[in-house]
Amino acid sequence: MIVVGEKPAKFVSDRIGFGLCPPYSAMGIERKGEIVAAVLFNNFEGADVHVSIAGQGWTPGFMRAVGHYAFNQLDCERMTAITEQPAICKIAKRMGGEVEGRLRNHFGLGRDGIIIGILRADYRFGKFARE
């Protein structure tokens, strides 16, 4: 079941190891009362929204919901993910994302952030054309 609110936001924050400051919105997959995967949307900048991704067991339906929120409701052209985790890079690439660069020491000394851009036109879980 897809859930929204503080429970998926806490899941993401716990997994990435630091809290994210509001305003944000979050959605997750809940199984047997526990969040197993989630995305937190923040730093909305009109054409772009940053996403923090955590968990496993991502379903095509959840991926469609993520795309619908970013590209239809927020009307963004892209989502930007920054991570140091190879598993998160894999999820973002599965969505249609491409590695665009790195932020040196983004997560602390010697811990670079990998920047992944996920464009509306390249999103693999639904077409979200401009109207």
Secondary structure as UniProt FT lines:
FT   STRAND          2..4
FT   HELIX           6..16
FT   STRAND          24..31
FT   TURN            32..33
FT   STRAND          34..42
FT   STRAND          48..55
FT   HELIX           60..67
FT   HELIX           68..73
FT   STRAND          78..83
FT   HELIX           86..94
FT   TURN            95..96
FT   STRAND          98..103
FT   TURN            104..107
FT   TURN            109..110
FT   STRAND          113..119
FT   HELIX           120..122
//
